């Protein structure tokens, strides 16, 4: 019954605050080859484990939260402690958390009602849930704080922790962002491109982006561009093989400017092209490109900043 001692069943329990990203995390795990069961009554966990085919190497991720039937954090902890004594299981608990203010914003944005709030304000439900889950949060093996995360940030974080990879594999992400909207929370290398002349102040270029040729031509004319880009390029090409040699599986390189529309986008595009020519296959992301507020963020700041 269960998995052989020499090949323990890998089991991940995924829980946390409603709205903190559990569904996203489980979706990524499924993409990585995990078997997923969500909203599972944890009291039936042992029966589920023992019912799995013997010797099945597929890791199992089980999601549950305060909405799960019969949910009792103290009982969950006691049950998992007991199961952890089994030599045929390798159990990890992951808790996804988020600030109450950000959770309230997300609920208001989606107009969803909190499961513990009924007819009360969302903030009441969040407070009740946080108090209920406190024991689980303290006890969990992994704590992921998603307050500043975008969906892409959370997906990347889960992949970094759970993707199977070999030491000679390196997944590179190149992204652009606007400092006015905050730093990317999971970047390994961040370059501030606000020292370059800002195309925003050219009325013809303002509606365009760093993906448009006239914007690129404008940025290239900055006296600092050639030397700065060459040094950044050379540093990245020096570091990536070193990261790979150390067994690092994921590297995120982020370029920022004020609104994330012109300078950072252009630089990210240029670096991604260099990396492709050098044998890498980077994923290119533009966090704030196309945002309605980008021009307001640029124009609301003093010229040249």
PyMOL commands that set and color helices and strands:
alter all, ss='L'
color gray80, all
select helices_A, chain A and resi 22-31+42-50+73-84+100-110+122-139+151-162+179-181+199-201+213-220+225-245+263-277+294-299
alter helices_A, ss='H'
color red, helices_A
select strands_A, chain A and resi 9-16+35-38+60-63+89-97+142-145+171-178+189-192+250-257+283-286
alter strands_A, ss='S'
color yellow, strands_A
deselect
rebuild
show_as cartoon
